[in-house]
Amino acid sequence: MHLTFAHYRNRFCMFRTYYALARGMVKPDGFTISVIELPDPPSHEQEEALIRGDVQVANLYLPNFLRRKLEGAPIMGISTEWKSTMKGNGIFVLKDGPIKTPRDLTGRLIATHQGAHAIHRYLLKHHFGVDEKTLRWESHPQEELLDVLKGGRVDAVVLLDQFFFRGEKDPAARCLYTDGEIWKALRGFSEIIKHMVAVREPLLKEHPELREKLLKAFRTSFAYSEGHLDEIAAEFIKCYGGDREALLASARYPRIEFTFTDTERKLAEAEMDMLLEVGEIPGKAPISSLFAT
């Protein structure tokens, strides 16, 4: 049996996680696998490819997975993937600009790679008292966001992964807050599930053993990357460009374990509550109906 797995393009933490699997250095047990990259949000091509059956397994942005699954898509979660911690995702403004505190974002224009950002809308409302209905949003590719901010076209930007660390190094920008620190202050969790792994549900029903075999292959590929970050960063730069130091720094902070523990279950439930409140998902369902364990 041959499977195709898709992850988002131009994201170093994902590129490095699946590098060994993509290059054939890791061989799954009982099947072969190809690794491809597809556009990241706001594009929905990744989940569409999974739903259509063009790919059988995919890394998905959790809100997108929940929305499509709750709408009846034949997909099933098998684990978390990219979980952000205290660093790696934050709102940046001009260092010498008019935005001094998060409350100053009221009525301002914020750019992200996906348009209106559900998590930051929730955090700004509940922790900083910002009327999120006054916020204006627009979308740009991640690699353009810092220049969009520095060019004065927007008041703030959301930077993540390697782009977060480029923002930290840029003398013209500063980070107002990270989502991890504010989420912990509000809800007590030290992580936020950002991405997860989903499989076509009919395939998983026919081959329930695939869950553990896939997760073992993903963990092995990730373990390879831990000892070969310099090599993988060089390959990434050949494809996408970027700053080696920022790439390596960005690899330190996300937590990638390919698990679905009781704590992660509670975390997913809390995030589902948040996403329902901000209108990102149409309803709720028991976690057991969304993730196979």
C-alpha positions as CSV (number, residue, x, y, z in Angstrom):
1,M,0.0,0.0,0.0
2,H,1.3,3.5,-0.9
3,L,0.1,6.6,0.9
4,T,0.7,10.3,0.2
5,F,1.1,12.7,3.1
6,A,0.8,16.4,2.8
7,H,2.2,19.2,5.0
8,Y,2.2,23.0,4.7
9,R,4.8,24.7,2.5
10,N,7.6,27.0,3.7
11,R,7.3,26.0,7.3
12,F,10.7,25.0,8.7
13,C,9.3,23.1,11.7
14,M,7.2,20.9,9.3
15,F,9.9,20.6,6.7
16,R,12.4,19.4,9.3
17,T,9.9,17.0,11.0
18,Y,9.2,15.1,7.8
19,Y,12.6,15.5,6.1
20,A,13.8,12.0,6.8
21,L,10.5,10.5,5.8
22,A,10.4,12.5,2.5
23,R,14.0,11.5,1.7
24,G,13.4,7.8,2.3
25,M,15.7,7.7,5.3
26,V,12.8,6.4,7.4
27,K,10.8,3.5,6.1
28,P,7.3,2.9,7.5
29,D,6.3,-0.6,8.5
30,G,4.1,-2.3,6.0
31,F,3.5,0.6,3.5
32,T,5.4,3.2,1.4
33,I,4.8,6.9,1.7
34,S,5.4,10.1,-0.4
35,V,5.6,13.5,1.3
36,I,4.3,16.6,-0.6
37,E,3.9,20.2,0.4
38,L,0.7,22.3,-0.2
39,P,-0.2,25.9,0.4
40,D,-0.8,27.0,4.0
41,P,-3.9,28.9,5.2
42,P,-5.7,30.9,4.0
43,S,-5.7,28.3,1.3
44,H,-7.8,25.3,2.1
45,E,-6.1,23.1,-0.5
46,Q,-4.6,20.9,2.2
47,E,-7.9,19.7,3.8
48,E,-9.5,19.7,0.3
49,A,-6.9,17.3,-1.0
50,L,-7.5,15.0,2.0
51,I,-11.2,15.1,1.6
52,R,-11.0,14.5,-2.1
53,G,-8.7,11.6,-1.5
54,D,-5.7,13.1,-3.5
55,V,-3.7,12.5,-0.3
56,Q,-4.5,10.0,2.4
57,V,-2.8,11.6,5.4
58,A,-2.2,15.3,6.1
59,N,-1.0,17.8,8.7
60,L,-4.0,20.2,9.2
61,Y,-4.5,23.4,11.0
62,L,-6.7,22.5,14.0
63,P,-9.5,25.0,13.3
64,N,-9.7,23.9,9.7
65,F,-9.8,20.2,10.7
66,L,-12.5,20.8,13.3
67,R,-14.7,22.9,10.9
68,R,-14.5,20.3,8.1
69,K,-15.0,17.3,10.4
70,L,-18.0,18.9,12.2
71,E,-19.4,19.6,8.7
72,G,-19.2,15.9,8.0
73,A,-16.0,15.4,6.1
74,P,-14.7,11.8,6.0
75,I,-11.5,12.5,8.0
76,M,-10.3,11.5,11.4
77,G,-7.6,12.9,13.7
78,I,-5.0,10.6,15.0
79,S,-2.7,12.9,17.0
80,T,-1.6,16.4,17.7
81,E,1.5,17.7,15.8
82,W,2.7,21.3,16.1
83,K,1.9,22.7,19.6
84,S,3.1,26.2,20.3
85,T,4.5,27.1,23.7
86,M,5.7,30.4,25.1
87,K,7.4,31.6,21.9
88,G,7.0,31.1,18.2
89,N,3.7,33.0,17.6
90,G,3.1,36.6,18.4
91,I,1.8,40.0,17.4
92,F,4.5,42.4,16.2
93,V,4.3,46.2,15.8
94,L,6.8,48.9,14.9
95,K,9.2,49.5,17.7
96,D,8.8,53.2,17.5
97,G,5.2,53.2,16.2
98,P,2.0,54.3,17.9
99,I,1.0,50.9,19.2
100,K,2.4,50.7,22.8
101,T,0.1,48.1,24.4
102,P,-2.3,45.4,23.1
103,R,-5.2,47.7,24.0
104,D,-3.9,50.2,21.4
105,L,-4.8,47.7,18.7
106,T,-8.5,48.6,19.0
107,G,-9.8,49.6,15.6
108,R,-6.4,48.8,14.0
109,L,-5.5,46.8,10.9
110,I,-3.7,43.5,11.6
111,A,-2.2,41.3,8.9
112,T,-1.7,37.6,9.2
113,H,-1.1,34.8,6.7
114,Q,-4.7,33.7,7.1
115,G,-6.9,36.8,7.5
116,A,-8.8,37.2,10.8
117,H,-7.0,35.1,13.4
118,A,-9.3,33.2,15.8
119,I,-6.9,32.7,18.6
120,H,-5.6,36.3,18.7
121,R,-9.2,37.7,18.5
122,Y,-10.1,35.6,21.5
123,L,-6.9,36.6,23.5
124,L,-7.3,40.3,22.7
125,K,-10.9,40.2,23.8
126,H,-10.6,38.2,27.0
127,H,-7.2,39.2,28.3
128,F,-6.7,42.8,27.1
129,G,-10.3,44.0,26.8
130,V,-10.1,44.8,23.1
131,D,-13.4,44.9,21.3
132,E,-12.5,42.4,18.7
133,K,-15.3,43.5,16.4
134,T,-13.4,46.8,15.8
135,L,-10.3,44.9,14.6
136,R,-9.6,44.8,10.9
137,W,-7.7,42.0,9.2
138,E,-6.0,41.3,5.9
139,S,-4.0,38.4,4.6
140,H,-0.4,38.2,3.2
141,P,2.0,35.3,2.8
142,Q,4.1,34.8,5.9
143,E,7.3,35.7,4.1
144,E,5.9,39.2,3.3
145,L,4.4,40.1,6.6
146,L,7.4,41.8,8.2
147,D,7.9,44.0,5.2
148,V,4.2,44.8,5.1
149,L,4.5,46.1,8.7
150,K,7.8,48.0,8.1
151,G,6.3,49.6,5.0
152,G,3.5,51.1,7.1
153,R,0.7,49.3,5.3
154,V,-0.7,47.7,8.5
155,D,-0.6,48.5,12.2
156,A,0.5,45.0,13.4
157,V,1.3,41.5,12.1
158,V,1.1,38.0,13.4
159,L,4.4,36.2,12.9
160,L,5.0,32.5,13.6
161,D,7.6,29.8,13.1
162,Q,10.8,31.0,11.6
163,F,9.2,34.4,10.7
164,F,8.6,35.0,14.5
165,F,12.4,34.9,15.0
166,R,13.1,37.1,12.1
167,G,10.8,39.6,13.7
168,E,12.6,39.3,17.1
169,K,15.9,40.1,15.4
170,D,14.6,43.0,13.4
171,P,15.5,46.3,15.1
172,A,12.4,48.0,13.6
173,A,9.9,45.6,15.2
174,R,8.9,44.4,18.6
175,C,6.7,41.7,19.9
176,L,3.6,42.9,21.9
177,Y,2.9,39.4,23.3
178,T,2.9,35.8,22.3
179,D,-0.2,33.7,22.2
180,G,1.3,31.0,24.4
181,E,1.9,33.3,27.4
182,I,-1.6,34.8,27.2
183,W,-3.4,31.5,26.6
184,K,-1.6,30.1,29.7
185,A,-2.7,33.2,31.7
186,L,-6.3,32.7,30.6
187,R,-6.7,28.9,30.6
188,G,-3.8,27.5,32.4
189,F,-2.4,25.4,29.6
190,S,1.3,25.7,28.7
191,E,0.6,24.7,25.0
192,I,-1.8,25.4,22.2
193,I,-2.5,22.8,19.6
194,K,-2.0,24.5,16.3
195,H,-1.7,21.5,13.9
196,M,-2.7,17.9,14.0
197,V,-2.5,14.8,11.8
198,A,-5.6,13.6,10.0
199,V,-6.3,10.5,8.0
200,R,-9.1,9.6,5.6
201,E,-11.7,8.0,7.8
202,P,-12.6,5.1,5.4
203,L,-8.9,4.2,5.2
204,L,-8.5,4.2,8.9
205,K,-11.6,2.0,9.4
206,E,-10.2,-0.5,6.9
207,H,-6.7,-0.4,8.4
208,P,-6.9,0.6,12.1
209,E,-3.3,-0.5,12.5
210,L,-2.2,2.5,10.4
211,R,-2.5,4.9,13.2
212,E,0.3,3.5,15.3
213,K,2.4,2.8,12.2
214,L,2.1,6.3,10.9
215,L,2.8,7.9,14.3
216,K,5.9,5.7,14.7
217,A,7.2,6.8,11.3
218,F,6.5,10.4,12.1
219,R,8.3,10.2,15.5
220,T,11.3,8.5,13.9
221,S,11.5,11.1,11.2
222,F,11.3,13.9,13.8
223,A,14.0,12.2,15.9
224,Y,16.3,12.2,12.9
225,S,15.8,15.9,12.5
226,E,16.8,16.6,16.0
227,G,20.4,15.5,15.2
228,H,20.6,16.9,11.7
229,L,19.1,20.4,11.9
230,D,22.1,22.1,10.2
231,E,21.8,19.8,7.2
232,I,18.1,20.2,7.0
233,A,18.2,24.0,7.4
234,A,20.7,24.1,4.4
235,E,18.2,22.1,2.3
236,F,15.3,24.3,3.4
237,I,17.2,27.4,2.4
238,K,17.8,26.0,-1.1
239,C,14.0,25.7,-1.5
240,Y,12.7,28.8,0.3
241,G,15.6,31.0,1.3
242,G,15.7,32.3,4.8
243,D,18.1,33.0,7.7
244,R,19.9,29.9,9.1
245,E,19.9,31.3,12.7
246,A,16.2,32.1,12.6
247,L,15.4,28.6,11.2
248,L,17.4,26.9,13.9
249,A,15.9,29.1,16.7
250,S,12.4,28.4,15.5
251,A,13.0,24.6,15.8
252,R,13.5,24.9,19.6
253,Y,10.1,26.0,20.8
254,P,7.2,24.1,19.2
255,R,6.4,20.8,20.9
256,I,6.0,18.0,18.4
257,E,5.2,14.6,19.9
258,F,2.6,12.9,17.8
259,T,0.4,12.0,20.8
260,F,-3.1,12.5,22.0
261,T,-2.9,12.4,25.8
262,D,-5.6,13.1,28.3
263,T,-4.1,16.6,28.7
264,E,-4.2,17.1,25.0
265,R,-7.8,16.0,24.9
266,K,-8.7,18.6,27.5
267,L,-6.7,21.2,25.6
268,A,-8.5,20.3,22.4
269,E,-11.9,20.7,24.2
270,A,-10.8,24.2,25.5
271,E,-9.7,25.2,22.0
272,M,-13.0,24.0,20.6
273,D,-14.9,26.2,23.1
274,M,-12.7,29.2,22.0
275,L,-13.3,28.5,18.3
276,L,-17.0,28.1,18.8
277,E,-17.2,31.5,20.6
278,V,-15.4,33.3,17.8
279,G,-17.5,31.7,15.1
280,E,-14.8,29.6,13.5
281,I,-16.6,26.3,13.9
282,P,-20.3,25.5,13.5
283,G,-20.7,23.6,16.8
284,K,-19.1,21.0,19.1
285,A,-18.9,17.3,19.3
286,P,-17.3,14.8,21.7
287,I,-13.6,14.6,21.2
288,S,-13.9,10.8,20.8
289,S,-15.8,11.3,17.6
290,L,-13.1,13.5,16.2
291,F,-9.9,11.7,17.1
292,A,-9.1,8.0,16.9
293,T,-7.0,6.7,19.9
